[in-house]
Amino acid sequence: MTASISLRLVVEARDLPPMLPDVLRERFDRGETGVAWAPEHDASVGAPLGVLGGPEATAWPFAISEPPPVNVPALCAVGPCWWYPSFGAVIGNDGALYNATVGEARHGSADLSAIPGVASGGTRLVPPEDAPVLDGGAVFMPWGAGFNYGHFVIDALPSILALEQAGLLHDTPLLAPRLTDWQRELIAMATPGVRLQEVDAPAVRLGRAVFATSMDHFLHHPNGLLATLAERVTANAPKGAGARRVYLSRRGQSMRVMVGEAAFERALQARGFVIVRPETLGARAQVALMRDAEIIVGASGAALANAVFLPRGARVIEIQPTNFTSQWVRAACRQVGVEWRGYVCASPCPAHAAPLLARLRRGFKFAFRPDLDDLLSFVDAAL
């Protein structure tokens, strides 16, 4: 049995030796460790701060008068390490646990004990004995991006772009766990020609690895990388499949159920909206649908990551229940020149108000019931 090693958390921007990107490329080629920074690029300068409304607007926990935070990703090179594809985790042979690669995984396993070989409490690792061995590669996909469209679009894809812009993908494969078709489609649109290597193994031994800290919740503080990414993706999406007004329906989803959504959809259809269930479309079709839209409406959820593919000057209305508030869609919209409008309503409502079939679906969390007349007035003001 392989001997266990002690784990120590490494916060990349604080703990790794800083250097210029050219030096980092040399260090990476030699299998050495270091950190550099991507160029500063805030594409939100001059963008509107957004509009907030709804009966619970005063309960929204962010300041609409202040812009969301903007982050500059760090580019990180490390030497011999283990990579756990399903979790995004990179752990050095010396026990260095790289913080940005496990930030999202902690939401599913706070002590990281779900990672094969990590002991309960996250303090020790028993390295795999029979892991496949690769010379090295670029890691870009955090745990959440494995199943969540928003995390894939705004955390994973900009991480690829940051590495590409720094010249760190010239002779280095992009490493990923086994991907879905929609994930492959997005990568192909974002970085045509990239050398992608999917690995179907719980753990991999790497001679060297490179990654960007945007893996770790970049969607909460994106910068201009997102605007560049959106330009790339929309330029490579199919033509002529757009709609002017789009509603992103959640009626097929189970976690957060909007009571009265069917009636809301009928009212939107009368206003010229196309009703779309994003989970039924591939990524190329979703991007094509967004590219020419003037306005999209939807309740908070991963599908609103598609807002980044809207044309400049378009509008997004995000329906936010009070127990599920955030400003990640607002932050993304500002970077791509799209106006964000948030409608905040009370939540949760009694679970029995939701349709029985919705409550019986696996994963049901809560229901919320906006005042449809008030919500439609908010929508009408944006048309």
Wavefront OBJ file of the C-alpha trace (Angstrom):
o trace
v 0.000 0.000 0.000
v 1.255 3.495 -0.818
v 2.297 5.525 2.222
v 0.108 8.489 3.060
v 1.394 12.052 2.865
v 0.333 15.161 4.768
v -1.677 17.714 2.829
v -1.016 21.440 3.092
v -3.223 24.037 1.486
v -1.476 26.234 -1.071
v -3.170 29.523 -1.945
v -1.582 30.112 -5.308
v -1.424 33.913 -5.474
v -0.065 34.036 -1.920
v 2.189 30.997 -1.669
v 3.723 30.366 -5.102
v 6.769 32.318 -6.322
v 5.570 35.184 -8.568
v 7.074 35.805 -12.000
v 6.322 37.192 -15.443
v 4.339 35.001 -17.853
v 7.406 34.377 -20.079
v 9.326 33.026 -17.098
v 6.342 30.956 -16.019
v 6.266 29.245 -19.420
v 9.925 28.312 -18.987
v 9.303 27.028 -15.474
v 6.358 24.976 -16.664
v 8.432 23.433 -19.465
v 10.908 22.293 -16.810
v 8.208 20.918 -14.517
v 8.771 23.630 -11.921
v 6.402 25.755 -9.875
v 5.397 29.381 -10.168
v 2.591 31.879 -10.621
v 1.987 34.779 -13.008
v -1.050 36.952 -13.677
v -3.245 37.261 -16.722
v -3.511 40.815 -18.100
v -5.954 43.142 -16.386
v -9.034 43.435 -18.553
v -12.272 44.872 -17.169
v -14.762 45.121 -20.030
v -17.479 46.491 -17.722
v -16.169 50.061 -17.620
v -19.122 52.344 -18.347
v -21.650 49.505 -18.279
v -25.020 50.184 -16.606
v -25.227 49.077 -12.974
v -28.542 47.345 -13.585
v -32.154 47.742 -12.495
v -33.679 46.147 -9.421
v -37.403 45.655 -8.851
v -40.051 43.392 -7.429
v -41.822 43.394 -4.056
v -38.708 42.202 -2.188
v -36.139 44.397 -3.928
v -35.062 45.931 -0.608
v -34.165 42.430 0.652
v -31.629 41.899 -2.129
v -28.320 41.549 -0.211
v -26.092 43.450 -2.675
v -25.665 47.130 -3.450
v -27.145 47.909 -6.862
v -25.295 51.240 -6.730
v -21.936 49.440 -6.704
v -20.437 47.279 -9.469
v -19.818 43.588 -8.722
v -16.210 42.573 -8.021
v -13.826 41.898 -10.908
v -11.015 39.342 -10.669
v -7.680 38.959 -12.466
v -6.904 35.228 -12.709
v -3.522 33.860 -11.739
v -1.740 31.385 -14.027
v -0.170 28.547 -12.093
v 2.456 25.969 -13.032
v 3.285 23.045 -10.774
v 5.633 20.105 -10.972
v 4.891 16.395 -10.455
v 1.396 15.961 -9.080
v -1.789 13.945 -9.006
v -4.882 15.129 -10.814
v -8.376 13.917 -9.943
v -10.418 14.570 -13.124
v -13.939 14.416 -11.682
v -13.069 16.940 -8.976
v -10.586 19.192 -10.774
v -8.204 18.697 -7.861
v -4.450 19.030 -8.334
v -2.296 17.759 -5.456
v 1.490 17.970 -5.592
v 3.693 14.983 -4.853
v 4.804 16.916 -1.784
v 1.233 17.189 -0.488
v 0.531 20.675 -1.827
v -3.247 20.984 -2.171
v -3.841 23.695 -4.740
v -6.673 25.867 -3.506
v -8.180 27.045 -6.796
v -8.532 23.495 -8.100
v -10.612 22.338 -5.111
v -12.646 25.466 -4.344
v -15.747 24.150 -6.079
v -15.234 20.561 -4.931
v -15.584 21.709 -1.319
v -19.249 22.495 -2.016
v -19.850 18.818 -2.640
v -17.366 17.499 -0.073
v -16.326 20.088 2.516
v -13.357 18.066 3.776
v -12.586 16.711 0.280
v -12.922 13.156 1.542
v -14.920 12.323 -1.608
v -11.634 12.561 -3.539
v -10.151 9.061 -3.768
v -7.395 8.654 -1.194
v -8.108 11.814 0.815
v -8.697 10.915 4.446
v -11.651 12.308 6.377
v -10.754 15.788 7.539
v -8.732 16.497 4.408
v -5.355 16.327 6.120
v -3.767 13.292 4.480
v -3.633 11.612 1.079
v -2.951 8.005 0.192
v -1.697 8.384 -3.396
v -3.045 5.984 -6.026
v -0.825 3.020 -6.842
v -2.053 2.302 -10.357
v -2.970 5.705 -11.802
v -2.204 6.302 -15.481
v 0.842 8.493 -16.090
v 0.970 11.518 -18.403
v 3.869 13.857 -19.083
v 1.693 16.849 -18.304
v -1.248 18.951 -19.308
v -3.540 21.900 -18.709
v -6.282 21.457 -16.137
v -9.307 23.738 -16.488
v -12.457 22.014 -15.281
v -13.590 22.358 -11.650
v -16.033 20.018 -9.980
v -19.117 22.191 -10.622
v -18.406 22.428 -14.345
v -18.874 18.692 -14.661
v -22.640 19.055 -14.411
v -23.513 22.767 -14.269
v -23.769 24.778 -17.497
v -23.052 28.085 -15.747
v -19.883 26.896 -14.081
v -18.680 25.372 -17.331
v -19.309 28.536 -19.357
v -17.985 31.068 -16.836
v -15.401 29.119 -14.802
v -14.005 26.457 -17.126
v -14.004 28.121 -20.555
v -12.343 31.395 -19.460
v -9.677 29.289 -17.738
v -8.829 27.711 -21.093
v -8.721 31.146 -22.695
v -6.421 32.552 -19.997
v -3.953 29.696 -20.520
v -4.130 30.047 -24.294
v -3.489 33.800 -24.196
v -0.451 33.215 -21.987
v 1.016 30.753 -24.498
v 0.694 27.820 -22.130
v -1.227 25.562 -24.540
v 1.209 25.537 -27.467
v 2.577 22.060 -26.792
v 0.309 21.075 -23.947
v -2.900 19.064 -24.153
v -6.047 20.298 -22.495
v -6.981 17.618 -19.964
v -10.563 16.806 -19.028
v -12.616 13.990 -17.573
v -15.017 12.241 -19.916
v -17.133 15.072 -21.362
v -20.697 15.403 -22.554
v -21.582 16.489 -26.087
v -22.597 19.992 -24.963
v -19.259 20.454 -23.181
v -17.321 19.375 -26.277
v -19.404 21.737 -28.409
v -18.602 24.707 -26.179
v -14.872 23.928 -26.153
v -14.870 23.598 -29.937
v -16.562 26.995 -30.311
v -14.384 28.700 -27.695
v -10.982 27.354 -28.715
v -11.040 25.770 -32.176
v -8.001 23.605 -32.764
v -7.129 23.036 -29.120
v -5.709 19.584 -28.402
v -8.237 18.034 -26.036
v -7.491 14.820 -24.163
v -10.282 13.191 -22.181
v -9.186 10.844 -19.422
v -11.471 8.189 -17.991
v -9.750 7.467 -14.691
v -10.331 8.457 -11.049
v -6.771 9.745 -10.693
v -3.874 10.588 -13.004
v -0.183 11.075 -12.261
v 1.128 14.141 -14.105
v 4.738 15.146 -14.621
v 3.636 18.794 -14.638
v 0.409 20.749 -14.712
v -0.788 24.243 -15.488
v -4.093 25.856 -14.525
v -5.745 29.238 -13.967
v -7.335 30.301 -10.696
v -10.480 31.291 -12.632
v -11.413 27.628 -12.112
v -12.558 28.692 -8.652
v -15.903 30.527 -8.950
v -14.873 33.012 -11.629
v -18.593 33.486 -12.272
v -18.814 35.562 -9.071
v -16.191 38.070 -10.265
v -15.555 37.692 -14.018
v -13.448 40.102 -16.023
v -13.016 40.876 -19.718
v -11.966 37.298 -20.473
v -15.686 36.632 -20.556
v -16.250 39.196 -23.308
v -13.445 37.698 -25.409
v -14.833 34.223 -24.814
v -18.330 35.285 -25.874
v -16.992 36.791 -29.116
v -15.183 33.543 -29.910
v -18.159 31.323 -29.166
v -20.776 33.365 -31.025
v -18.503 33.682 -34.061
v -18.360 29.883 -34.284
v -22.025 29.149 -33.540
v -24.538 28.178 -36.251
v -26.152 31.061 -38.107
v -29.797 32.039 -38.432
v -31.370 30.275 -35.464
v -32.081 33.234 -33.189
v -35.251 34.748 -31.714
v -35.948 38.323 -30.578
v -37.610 37.439 -27.262
v -36.785 34.275 -25.312
v -38.062 32.796 -22.062
v -35.872 30.165 -20.401
v -38.387 27.813 -18.831
v -37.657 25.801 -15.694
v -40.775 23.625 -15.890
v -38.627 20.571 -16.479
v -36.425 21.324 -13.475
v -36.993 20.054 -9.948
v -34.883 22.025 -7.485
v -36.579 25.443 -7.568
v -40.174 25.378 -8.768
v -41.910 28.572 -9.865
v -45.601 28.262 -9.060
v -47.718 29.663 -11.889
v -44.969 29.305 -14.482
v -47.315 27.838 -17.099
v -49.582 30.903 -16.884
v -46.550 33.180 -17.028
v -45.374 31.419 -20.178
v -48.748 31.869 -21.866
v -48.640 35.592 -21.094
v -45.121 35.851 -22.492
v -46.086 33.990 -25.652
v -48.805 36.585 -26.207
v -45.998 39.161 -26.070
v -43.997 37.415 -28.757
v -41.672 35.324 -26.595
v -40.340 31.947 -27.651
v -40.506 29.467 -24.748
v -37.370 27.361 -24.506
v -36.332 24.498 -22.243
v -32.536 24.832 -22.448
v -31.847 21.310 -21.183
v -33.393 19.943 -24.381
v -30.942 21.813 -26.636
v -27.290 21.285 -27.419
v -24.809 24.069 -26.675
v -24.520 25.176 -30.306
v -28.298 25.573 -30.535
v -28.442 27.529 -27.275
v -25.742 29.947 -28.397
v -27.389 30.397 -31.801
v -30.689 31.166 -30.074
v -29.090 33.866 -27.944
v -26.971 35.588 -30.546
v -29.729 37.721 -32.069
v -32.081 38.034 -29.083
v -33.111 41.437 -27.761
v -34.370 40.256 -24.386
v -34.339 37.037 -22.375
v -36.296 36.286 -19.223
v -35.691 33.492 -16.763
v -35.570 32.513 -13.117
v -32.157 32.215 -11.475
v -30.299 29.180 -12.736
v -27.410 27.934 -14.812
v -29.187 28.539 -18.137
v -28.820 32.289 -17.611
v -25.116 31.872 -18.333
v -26.343 32.100 -21.916
v -26.711 35.841 -21.309
v -23.038 36.213 -22.213
v -23.873 35.214 -25.798
v -26.422 38.001 -26.282
v -25.591 40.974 -28.521
v -24.455 44.185 -26.856
v -27.410 46.290 -25.773
v -29.714 43.313 -25.158
v -31.550 42.939 -21.840
v -31.835 40.161 -19.283
v -34.606 39.868 -16.703
v -33.645 37.517 -13.895
v -36.383 36.396 -11.492
v -34.750 35.880 -8.097
v -36.469 34.243 -5.101
v -35.242 35.803 -1.853
v -33.746 32.546 -0.586
v -31.648 32.151 -3.742
v -30.183 35.578 -4.432
v -26.912 36.266 -6.214
v -25.371 38.742 -8.632
v -23.342 36.437 -10.850
v -25.655 36.981 -13.841
v -25.461 40.739 -13.304
v -21.645 40.538 -13.175
v -21.518 38.514 -16.394
v -23.907 40.856 -18.192
v -21.785 43.895 -17.378
v -18.710 42.327 -18.949
v -20.489 41.674 -22.268
v -22.475 44.917 -22.557
v -25.888 43.476 -21.684
v -28.348 45.262 -19.391
v -29.396 43.269 -16.312
v -32.736 43.695 -14.559
v -33.463 41.726 -11.406
v -36.955 40.980 -10.088
v -36.892 39.868 -6.444
v -39.870 37.988 -4.983
v -40.641 36.323 -1.673
v -39.588 32.710 -1.234
v -40.207 29.985 -0.312
v -43.931 29.526 -0.487
v -45.627 26.435 1.014
v -44.364 23.358 -0.810
v -47.907 22.100 -1.373
v -48.498 25.100 -3.658
v -46.237 23.472 -6.236
v -47.697 20.869 -8.603
v -47.555 17.358 -7.175
v -45.415 16.038 -10.029
v -42.878 18.802 -9.429
v -42.684 17.953 -5.735
v -42.246 14.268 -6.490
v -39.337 14.812 -8.839
v -35.944 13.872 -7.485
v -34.069 16.893 -6.151
v -37.019 19.146 -5.274
v -35.796 21.905 -2.949
v -38.403 24.637 -2.683
v -41.185 26.490 -4.466
v -41.773 30.208 -4.932
v -44.761 32.106 -6.247
v -44.272 35.573 -7.737
v -47.237 37.865 -8.294
v -47.709 37.306 -12.033
v -49.388 40.640 -12.726
v -46.585 42.525 -10.995
v -43.932 40.407 -12.707
v -45.495 40.990 -16.120
v -45.518 44.735 -15.476
v -41.787 44.521 -14.771
v -41.262 42.611 -18.026
v -43.389 45.058 -19.999
v -41.279 47.960 -18.773
v -38.240 46.334 -20.369
v -39.791 45.635 -23.768
l 1 2 3 4 5 6 7 8 9 10 11 12 13 14 15 16 17 18 19 20 21 22 23 24 25 26 27 28 29 30 31 32 33 34 35 36 37 38 39 40 41 42 43 44 45 46 47 48 49 50 51 52 53 54 55 56 57 58 59 60 61 62 63 64 65 66 67 68 69 70 71 72 73 74 75 76 77 78 79 80 81 82 83 84 85 86 87 88 89 90 91 92 93 94 95 96 97 98 99 100 101 102 103 104 105 106 107 108 109 110 111 112 113 114 115 116 117 118 119 120 121 122 123 124 125 126 127 128 129 130 131 132 133 134 135 136 137 138 139 140 141 142 143 144 145 146 147 148 149 150 151 152 153 154 155 156 157 158 159 160 161 162 163 164 165 166 167 168 169 170 171 172 173 174 175 176 177 178 179 180 181 182 183 184 185 186 187 188 189 190 191 192 193 194 195 196 197 198 199 200 201 202 203 204 205 206 207 208 209 210 211 212 213 214 215 216 217 218 219 220 221 222 223 224 225 226 227 228 229 230 231 232 233 234 235 236 237 238 239 240 241 242 243 244 245 246 247 248 249 250 251 252 253 254 255 256 257 258 259 260 261 262 263 264 265 266 267 268 269 270 271 272 273 274 275 276 277 278 279 280 281 282 283 284 285 286 287 288 289 290 291 292 293 294 295 296 297 298 299 300 301 302 303 304 305 306 307 308 309 310 311 312 313 314 315 316 317 318 319 320 321 322 323 324 325 326 327 328 329 330 331 332 333 334 335 336 337 338 339 340 341 342 343 344 345 346 347 348 349 350 351 352 353 354 355 356 357 358 359 360 361 362 363 364 365 366 367 368 369 370 371 372 373 374 375 376 377 378 379 380 381 382 383
